[in-house]
Amino acid sequence: MVNEHWGRGGYTARIHVNQALINCTLALNIRRISDDWMKVYHFHLYLLEIFVEQDRLRYHS
C-alpha cells in the first residue's frame, strides 16, 4: 500500500512493507557494503550502524 503526499521536503511516498522484507533488504545491503569496503580498504568491516527515520518508516508485521 502506498500513501502519497507532499511533505516538507517535497513529494514523498510512504510505502507499507513487511518487516521480513525490510530485514532482508538491510542484510543484503550490509553484505554489499562489507564486500565493497574489503575491496577498497583491504580490511574487514566489523561494525556498521544504520539509522532509520522512524517518522518515514511504517510497517506491518
N, CA, C and O atoms as a GROMACS GRO file, in nm:
protein
  244
    1MET      N    1   0.084  -0.118   0.000
    1MET     CA    2   0.000   0.000   0.000
    1MET      C    3   0.089   0.124   0.000
    1MET      O    4   0.185   0.132   0.076
    2VAL      N    5   0.056   0.219  -0.083
    2VAL     CA    6   0.135   0.342  -0.094
    2VAL      C    7   0.049   0.461  -0.053
    2VAL      O    8  -0.063   0.476  -0.100
    3ASN      N    9   0.104   0.544   0.034
    3ASN     CA   10   0.036   0.666   0.076
    3ASN      C   11   0.119   0.783   0.023
    3ASN      O   12   0.229   0.808   0.072
    4GLU      N   13   0.066   0.854  -0.076
    4GLU     CA   14   0.141   0.962  -0.140
    4GLU      C   15   0.096   1.097  -0.086
    4GLU      O   16  -0.023   1.119  -0.064
    5HIS      N   17   0.190   1.186  -0.064
    5HIS     CA   18   0.157   1.320  -0.016
    5HIS      C   19   0.275   1.414  -0.039
    5HIS      O   20   0.386   1.371  -0.074
    6TRP      N   21   0.250   1.541  -0.019
    6TRP     CA   22   0.355   1.643  -0.029
    6TRP      C   23   0.398   1.678   0.112
    6TRP      O   24   0.316   1.723   0.192
    7GLY      N   25   0.526   1.657   0.143
    7GLY     CA   26   0.579   1.685   0.276
    7GLY      C   27   0.669   1.807   0.273
    7GLY      O   28   0.672   1.881   0.176
    8ARG      N   29   0.743   1.826   0.382
    8ARG     CA   30   0.835   1.940   0.393
    8ARG      C   31   0.942   1.937   0.286
    8ARG      O   32   0.981   2.041   0.233
    9GLY      N   33   0.991   1.818   0.252
    9GLY     CA   34   1.100   1.806   0.156
    9GLY      C   35   1.050   1.786   0.014
    9GLY      O   36   1.128   1.747  -0.073
   10GLY      N   37   0.922   1.813  -0.011
   10GLY     CA   38   0.868   1.791  -0.144
   10GLY      C   39   0.780   1.668  -0.145
   10GLY      O   40   0.723   1.631  -0.042
   11TYR      N   41   0.769   1.606  -0.259
   11TYR     CA   42   0.684   1.488  -0.275
   11TYR      C   43   0.748   1.366  -0.211
   11TYR      O   44   0.864   1.336  -0.237
   12THR      N   45   0.673   1.294  -0.130
   12THR     CA   46   0.720   1.170  -0.072
   12THR      C   47   0.613   1.064  -0.085
   12THR      O   48   0.494   1.095  -0.090
   13ALA      N   49   0.654   0.940  -0.092
   13ALA     CA   50   0.561   0.828  -0.095
   13ALA      C   51   0.596   0.737   0.022
   13ALA      O   52   0.710   0.692   0.035
   14ARG      N   53   0.499   0.711   0.105
   14ARG     CA   54   0.518   0.620   0.217
   14ARG      C   55   0.468   0.484   0.174
   14ARG      O   56   0.352   0.468   0.137
   15ILE      N   57   0.555   0.386   0.181
   15ILE     CA   58   0.522   0.252   0.136
   15ILE      C   59   0.518   0.160   0.258
   15ILE      O   60   0.614   0.155   0.336
   16HIS      N   61   0.410   0.088   0.273
   16HIS     CA   62   0.397  -0.006   0.384
   16HIS      C   63   0.450  -0.142   0.337
   16HIS      O   64   0.398  -0.199   0.241
   17VAL      N   65   0.553  -0.193   0.406
   17VAL     CA   66   0.613  -0.320   0.367
   17VAL      C   67   0.623  -0.412   0.487
   17VAL      O   68   0.609  -0.370   0.601
   18ASN      N   69   0.647  -0.537   0.459
   18ASN     CA   70   0.660  -0.640   0.560
   18ASN      C   71   0.794  -0.627   0.632
   18ASN      O   72   0.895  -0.592   0.570
   19GLN      N   73   0.798  -0.655   0.763
   19GLN     CA   74   0.920  -0.645   0.843
   19GLN      C   75   1.028  -0.739   0.790
   19GLN      O   76   1.146  -0.704   0.789
   20ALA      N   77   0.990  -0.859   0.746
   20ALA     CA   78   1.088  -0.954   0.694
   20ALA      C   79   1.156  -0.900   0.569
   20ALA      O   80   1.276  -0.921   0.549
   21LEU      N   81   1.082  -0.830   0.484
   21LEU     CA   82   1.140  -0.770   0.364
   21LEU      C   83   1.239  -0.660   0.401
   21LEU      O   84   1.344  -0.647   0.338
   22ILE      N   85   1.207  -0.583   0.502
   22ILE     CA   86   1.298  -0.479   0.549
   22ILE      C   87   1.427  -0.541   0.600
   22ILE      O   88   1.536  -0.496   0.564
   23ASN      N   89   1.417  -0.645   0.683
   23ASN     CA   90   1.535  -0.711   0.738
   23ASN      C   91   1.621  -0.773   0.629
   23ASN      O   92   1.743  -0.763   0.633
   24CYS      N   93   1.558  -0.837   0.531
   24CYS     CA   94   1.631  -0.899   0.421
   24CYS      C   95   1.705  -0.793   0.339
   24CYS      O   96   1.821  -0.812   0.303
   25THR      N   97   1.639  -0.683   0.309
   25THR     CA   98   1.699  -0.574   0.232
   25THR      C   99   1.819  -0.516   0.306
   25THR      O  100   1.924  -0.491   0.246
   26LEU      N  101   1.805  -0.493   0.436
   26LEU     CA  102   1.916  -0.440   0.515
   26LEU      C  103   2.033  -0.539   0.517
   26LEU      O  104   2.149  -0.498   0.504
   27ALA      N  105   2.005  -0.667   0.532
   27ALA     CA  106   2.111  -0.768   0.535
   27ALA      C  107   2.187  -0.772   0.402
   27ALA      O  108   2.310  -0.781   0.401
   28LEU      N  109   2.114  -0.765   0.292
   28LEU     CA  110   2.180  -0.766   0.161
   28LEU      C  111   2.267  -0.642   0.142
   28LEU      O  112   2.377  -0.650   0.088
   29ASN      N  113   2.217  -0.527   0.187
   29ASN     CA  114   2.296  -0.403   0.175
   29ASN      C  115   2.419  -0.406   0.263
   29ASN      O  116   2.526  -0.358   0.223
   30ILE      N  117   2.407  -0.461   0.383
   30ILE     CA  118   2.522  -0.472   0.473
   30ILE      C  119   2.628  -0.562   0.411
   30ILE      O  120   2.747  -0.531   0.416
   31ARG      N  121   2.586  -0.673   0.353
   31ARG     CA  122   2.681  -0.764   0.288
   31ARG      C  123   2.752  -0.693   0.172
   31ARG      O  124   2.873  -0.708   0.155
   32ARG      N  125   2.678  -0.616   0.094
   32ARG     CA  126   2.737  -0.546  -0.020
   32ARG      C  127   2.836  -0.439   0.027
   32ARG      O  128   2.946  -0.428  -0.028
   33ILE      N  129   2.798  -0.362   0.127
   33ILE     CA  130   2.887  -0.259   0.180
   33ILE      C  131   3.014  -0.322   0.236
   33ILE      O  132   3.124  -0.270   0.214
   34SER      N  133   3.000  -0.434   0.308
   34SER     CA  134   3.115  -0.503   0.365
   34SER      C  135   3.210  -0.552   0.255
   34SER      O  136   3.332  -0.536   0.267
   35ASP      N  137   3.155  -0.611   0.150
   35ASP     CA  138   3.238  -0.658   0.038
   35ASP      C  139   3.309  -0.542  -0.032
   35ASP      O  140   3.428  -0.551  -0.063
   36ASP      N  141   3.236  -0.434  -0.055
   36ASP     CA  142   3.297  -0.317  -0.120
   36ASP      C  143   3.407  -0.256  -0.033
   36ASP      O  144   3.511  -0.215  -0.083
   37TRP      N  145   3.384  -0.252   0.099
   37TRP     CA  146   3.482  -0.198   0.192
   37TRP      C  147   3.612  -0.279   0.186
   37TRP      O  148   3.721  -0.224   0.186
   38MET      N  149   3.597  -0.412   0.181
   38MET     CA  150   3.714  -0.500   0.174
   38MET      C  151   3.792  -0.477   0.046
   38MET      O  152   3.915  -0.475   0.048
   39LYS      N  153   3.723  -0.458  -0.066
   39LYS     CA  154   3.790  -0.434  -0.194
   39LYS      C  155   3.867  -0.302  -0.195
   39LYS      O  156   3.976  -0.294  -0.251
   40VAL      N  157   3.811  -0.201  -0.134
   40VAL     CA  158   3.873  -0.068  -0.138
   40VAL      C  159   3.981  -0.052  -0.031
   40VAL      O  160   4.091  -0.004  -0.061
   41TYR      N  161   3.950  -0.091   0.094
   41TYR     CA  162   4.041  -0.063   0.205
   41TYR      C  163   4.122  -0.184   0.251
   41TYR      O  164   4.211  -0.169   0.334
   42HIS      N  165   4.095  -0.302   0.198
   42HIS     CA  166   4.170  -0.424   0.225
   42HIS      C  167   4.170  -0.468   0.371
   42HIS      O  168   4.267  -0.526   0.419
   43PHE      N  169   4.062  -0.439   0.442
   43PHE     CA  170   4.040  -0.499   0.574
   43PHE      C  171   3.891  -0.511   0.599
   43PHE      O  172   3.810  -0.441   0.538
   44HIS      N  173   3.857  -0.600   0.690
   44HIS     CA  174   3.716  -0.633   0.715
   44HIS      C  175   3.644  -0.521   0.790
   44HIS      O  176   3.701  -0.454   0.876
   45LEU      N  177   3.522  -0.505   0.756
   45LEU     CA  178   3.433  -0.412   0.825
   45LEU      C  179   3.359  -0.493   0.932
   45LEU      O  180   3.284  -0.585   0.899
   46TYR      N  181   3.380  -0.460   1.058
   46TYR     CA  182   3.321  -0.538   1.167
   46TYR      C  183   3.198  -0.474   1.228
   46TYR      O  184   3.121  -0.543   1.295
   47LEU      N  185   3.177  -0.348   1.207
   47LEU     CA  186   3.064  -0.279   1.266
   47LEU      C  187   3.005  -0.182   1.165
   47LEU      O  188   3.077  -0.104   1.103
   48LEU      N  189   2.874  -0.188   1.150
   48LEU     CA  190   2.804  -0.095   1.062
   48LEU      C  191   2.678  -0.051   1.134
   48LEU      O  192   2.598  -0.134   1.175
   49GLU      N  193   2.661   0.078   1.148
   49GLU     CA  194   2.544   0.131   1.218
   49GLU      C  195   2.447   0.187   1.116
   49GLU      O  196   2.487   0.253   1.020
   50ILE      N  197   2.320   0.159   1.136
   50ILE     CA  198   2.215   0.202   1.043
   50ILE      C  199   2.118   0.292   1.118
   50ILE      O  200   2.073   0.258   1.227
   51PHE      N  201   2.086   0.405   1.058
   51PHE     CA  202   1.989   0.497   1.116
   51PHE      C  203   1.863   0.494   1.031
   51PHE      O  204   1.870   0.502   0.908
   52VAL      N  205   1.749   0.484   1.095
   52VAL     CA  206   1.620   0.480   1.026
   52VAL      C  207   1.536   0.597   1.075
   52VAL      O  208   1.520   0.616   1.196
   53GLU      N  209   1.483   0.674   0.983
   53GLU     CA  210   1.394   0.782   1.019
   53GLU      C  211   1.258   0.722   1.053
   53GLU      O  212   1.181   0.684   0.964
   54GLN      N  213   1.229   0.715   1.182
   54GLN     CA  214   1.107   0.647   1.228
   54GLN      C  215   0.980   0.710   1.172
   54GLN      O  216   0.883   0.639   1.147
   55ASP      N  217   0.980   0.841   1.153
   55ASP     CA  218   0.858   0.906   1.102
   55ASP      C  219   0.830   0.873   0.957
   55ASP      O  220   0.719   0.895   0.909
   56ARG      N  221   0.930   0.819   0.884
   56ARG     CA  222   0.909   0.781   0.744
   56ARG      C  223   0.890   0.631   0.726
   56ARG      O  224   0.859   0.586   0.616
   57LEU      N  225   0.909   0.553   0.834
   57LEU     CA  226   0.900   0.408   0.825
   57LEU      C  227   0.774   0.359   0.895
   57LEU      O  228   0.754   0.381   1.014
   58ARG      N  229   0.690   0.293   0.820
   58ARG     CA  230   0.573   0.228   0.876
   58ARG      C  231   0.567   0.088   0.817
   58ARG      O  232   0.580   0.071   0.696
   59TYR      N  233   0.546  -0.010   0.902
   59TYR     CA  234   0.543  -0.147   0.852
   59TYR      C  235   0.435  -0.226   0.925
   59TYR      O  236   0.389  -0.188   1.033
   60HIS      N  237   0.397  -0.334   0.864
   60HIS     CA  238   0.301  -0.426   0.924
   60HIS      C  239   0.370  -0.558   0.943
   60HIS      O  240   0.439  -0.606   0.854
   61SER      N  241   0.353  -0.619   1.060
   61SER     CA  242   0.417  -0.748   1.085
   61SER      C  243   0.325  -0.861   1.046
   61SER      O  244   0.362  -0.978   1.060
   0.00000   0.00000   0.00000
